[in-house]
């Protein structure tokens, strides 16, 4: 673990991998530290945004270093079901890349529980992970200039849902009508770090 000051009122915790980030993030959510306003996980870092009037950065750093991995289990019970129509343009390509049939790709995607590891790329875009590696596929060799909102894709070890129309290079396997991001909703994003997700096929 490496802890660095970040801007005027933050600490950036660098860790070995995403699994360590998830466990530390879960532990700090379960037992919040006084003066920590927000936790922002990424692939190998966790940003702690501090209240400059209440938080002592050195004390926060020591508290973070004392968190034991065994304590860092997920206590987030929030879950979300995302209905998906599996008619994506890359479904057949994903089947070939994984050695599965399109039906098996769908069964694998819907048969495991996914967890939002972190957000990025665009407001409301969550990077979802699961315990299975059967759907790990590379990004497309050439990105699309327009991916529609609600498109469900795969890239590397992640699955995700595009919150709005944008360019993108993920392998598209389906689409959902759920709005991932709405500014008039509290909170605006459905896919937030720690939320557990089940994809459900719409027939």
C-alpha positions as CSV (number, residue, x, y, z in Angstrom):
1,X,0.0,0.0,0.0
2,X,1.2,3.4,-0.9
3,X,-0.6,6.6,0.3
4,X,0.0,9.9,-1.4
5,X,-1.5,13.4,-0.8
6,X,-3.9,14.4,-3.5
7,X,-4.7,18.1,-4.2
8,X,-5.5,20.2,-1.1
9,X,-7.7,17.7,0.8
10,X,-7.4,14.2,-0.4
11,X,-5.4,11.0,0.0
12,X,-4.7,8.6,-2.9
13,X,-4.2,5.0,-1.8
14,X,-2.3,2.9,-4.4
15,X,-2.8,-0.9,-4.2
16,X,-1.6,-4.0,-6.0
17,X,-4.8,-4.9,-7.9
18,X,-8.6,-4.3,-8.2
19,X,-9.4,-7.0,-5.7
20,X,-7.5,-5.1,-3.0
21,X,-9.2,-1.9,-4.0
22,X,-12.7,-3.5,-3.7
23,X,-11.9,-5.0,-0.3
24,X,-10.5,-1.8,1.1
25,X,-13.4,0.2,-0.3
26,X,-15.9,-2.2,1.2
27,X,-14.3,-2.0,4.6
28,X,-14.2,1.8,4.6
29,X,-17.8,2.0,3.6
30,X,-18.8,-0.4,6.4
31,X,-16.8,1.6,9.0
32,X,-16.6,5.2,7.7
33,X,-13.7,7.3,9.0
34,X,-14.6,10.7,10.5
35,X,-13.7,13.5,8.1
36,X,-13.8,11.4,4.9
37,X,-16.4,12.9,2.6
38,X,-16.2,10.5,-0.3
39,X,-14.5,7.3,-1.5
40,X,-13.6,7.0,-5.3
41,X,-12.3,3.6,-6.3
42,X,-10.5,2.9,-9.6
43,X,-8.7,-0.1,-11.0
44,X,-5.7,0.1,-8.6
45,X,-6.3,3.2,-6.5
46,X,-8.8,4.5,-3.9
47,X,-9.2,8.2,-3.5
48,X,-10.3,9.5,-0.1
49,X,-11.8,13.0,-0.3
50,X,-11.3,14.7,3.0
51,X,-13.1,17.5,4.9
52,X,-10.3,20.0,5.3
53,X,-11.9,21.4,8.5
54,X,-12.4,18.0,10.2
55,X,-9.9,15.5,8.9
56,X,-6.3,15.0,9.9
57,X,-4.6,13.5,6.9
58,X,-1.9,11.7,9.0
59,X,-4.5,10.1,11.3
60,X,-6.7,9.0,8.3
61,X,-3.6,7.4,6.7
62,X,-2.8,5.5,9.8
63,X,-6.4,4.3,10.1
64,X,-6.4,3.1,6.5
65,X,-3.1,1.2,7.0
66,X,-4.7,-0.6,10.0
67,X,-7.6,-2.0,8.0
68,X,-7.1,-5.8,7.8
69,X,-7.9,-7.6,4.5
70,X,-10.1,-10.1,6.5
71,X,-12.3,-7.2,7.6
72,X,-12.6,-5.9,4.0
73,X,-15.6,-7.9,2.9
74,X,-18.6,-6.4,1.1
75,X,-21.4,-5.1,3.4
76,X,-23.3,-3.5,0.6
77,X,-26.7,-5.1,0.2
78,X,-28.0,-2.9,-2.5
79,X,-28.8,-4.9,-5.7
80,X,-30.1,-4.1,-9.1
81,X,-31.7,-6.2,-11.8
82,X,-31.0,-5.0,-15.4
83,X,-33.3,-6.5,-18.1
84,X,-31.4,-7.0,-21.3
85,X,-32.4,-7.9,-24.9
86,X,-29.5,-9.9,-26.1
87,X,-29.3,-8.9,-29.8
88,X,-26.0,-7.1,-29.7
89,X,-23.9,-6.7,-32.9
90,X,-20.9,-8.5,-31.3
91,X,-22.7,-11.4,-29.7
92,X,-21.6,-13.9,-32.3
93,X,-18.0,-12.6,-32.1
94,X,-18.0,-12.9,-28.4
95,X,-19.2,-16.5,-28.8
96,X,-16.3,-17.3,-31.1
97,X,-13.8,-15.6,-28.9
98,X,-14.9,-17.5,-25.8
99,X,-15.6,-20.8,-27.5
100,X,-19.2,-20.7,-26.4
101,X,-22.4,-20.6,-28.3
102,X,-24.4,-17.3,-28.3
103,X,-26.9,-19.0,-26.0
104,X,-24.1,-20.0,-23.6
105,X,-22.8,-16.4,-23.6
106,X,-26.2,-15.2,-22.6
107,X,-26.5,-17.9,-19.9
108,X,-23.1,-17.0,-18.5
109,X,-23.8,-13.2,-18.5
110,X,-27.2,-13.7,-16.7
111,X,-26.1,-16.6,-14.5
112,X,-23.5,-14.8,-12.4
113,X,-23.7,-11.9,-10.0
114,X,-21.8,-8.8,-11.1
115,X,-20.5,-6.0,-8.8
116,X,-19.7,-2.4,-9.8
117,X,-16.0,-2.1,-9.1
118,X,-15.6,1.6,-10.0
119,X,-17.0,4.2,-12.4
120,X,-15.4,6.1,-15.2
121,X,-15.4,7.0,-18.9
122,X,-18.7,8.8,-18.7
123,X,-21.2,9.8,-15.9
124,X,-23.1,6.7,-14.9
125,X,-20.8,4.2,-16.6
126,X,-19.9,1.4,-14.1
127,X,-17.2,-1.2,-14.6
128,X,-18.7,-4.5,-13.4
129,X,-16.7,-7.5,-12.4
130,X,-17.7,-11.1,-11.5
131,X,-16.0,-14.3,-10.3
132,X,-16.1,-16.0,-13.6
133,X,-13.5,-15.4,-16.4
134,X,-15.5,-17.2,-19.2
135,X,-16.6,-13.9,-20.8
136,X,-13.2,-12.2,-20.8
137,X,-12.7,-10.8,-24.3
138,X,-10.6,-8.0,-25.9
139,X,-11.9,-4.7,-26.9
140,X,-12.8,-4.4,-30.6
141,X,-9.9,-3.7,-32.8
142,X,-11.7,-0.6,-34.1
143,X,-14.0,1.5,-31.9
144,X,-17.5,2.5,-33.1
145,X,-18.1,6.2,-33.5
146,X,-21.6,5.8,-32.1
147,X,-22.8,3.4,-29.5
148,X,-26.4,3.9,-28.4
149,X,-27.4,4.5,-24.8
150,X,-28.3,1.3,-23.0
151,X,-25.9,-0.9,-25.0
152,X,-24.5,-3.7,-22.9
153,X,-21.0,-4.7,-23.6
154,X,-17.9,-6.7,-22.6
155,X,-14.2,-5.7,-22.5
156,X,-11.4,-7.5,-20.7
157,X,-12.8,-8.8,-17.4
158,X,-15.5,-6.1,-17.3
159,X,-19.1,-5.7,-18.4
160,X,-20.8,-2.4,-18.7
161,X,-23.8,-0.4,-19.9
162,X,-23.4,2.7,-21.9
163,X,-25.3,5.5,-20.1
164,X,-25.6,7.7,-23.2
165,X,-24.8,7.7,-26.9
166,X,-21.0,7.9,-27.3
167,X,-18.0,6.4,-29.1
168,X,-16.9,3.0,-27.7
169,X,-14.9,0.0,-28.4
170,X,-16.5,-2.6,-26.2
171,X,-18.0,-5.9,-27.6
172,X,-21.8,-5.2,-27.7
173,X,-24.0,-8.2,-26.7
174,X,-27.3,-6.6,-25.9
175,X,-29.3,-3.5,-24.8
176,X,-31.4,-2.4,-21.9
177,X,-34.2,0.2,-21.6
178,X,-33.1,1.2,-18.1
179,X,-31.6,4.8,-17.8
180,X,-28.2,4.4,-16.2
181,X,-27.9,8.2,-15.5
182,X,-30.5,10.9,-14.8
183,X,-29.6,14.2,-13.3
184,X,-33.0,14.6,-11.8
185,X,-32.6,11.3,-9.8
186,X,-31.0,10.9,-6.4
187,X,-28.4,9.5,-6.8
188,X,-28.2,10.1,-10.6
189,X,-26.3,6.9,-11.3
190,X,-27.8,3.4,-11.0
191,X,-24.4,1.8,-11.2
192,X,-22.3,3.0,-8.3
193,X,-19.3,1.2,-6.7
194,X,-20.5,-1.7,-4.5
195,X,-23.9,-2.2,-6.1
196,X,-24.5,-5.9,-7.0
197,X,-26.1,-6.5,-10.4
198,X,-28.0,-9.3,-12.1
199,X,-28.6,-9.2,-15.8
200,X,-32.0,-10.7,-16.8
201,X,-32.8,-11.8,-20.4
202,X,-35.8,-10.2,-22.0
203,X,-37.5,-12.5,-24.4
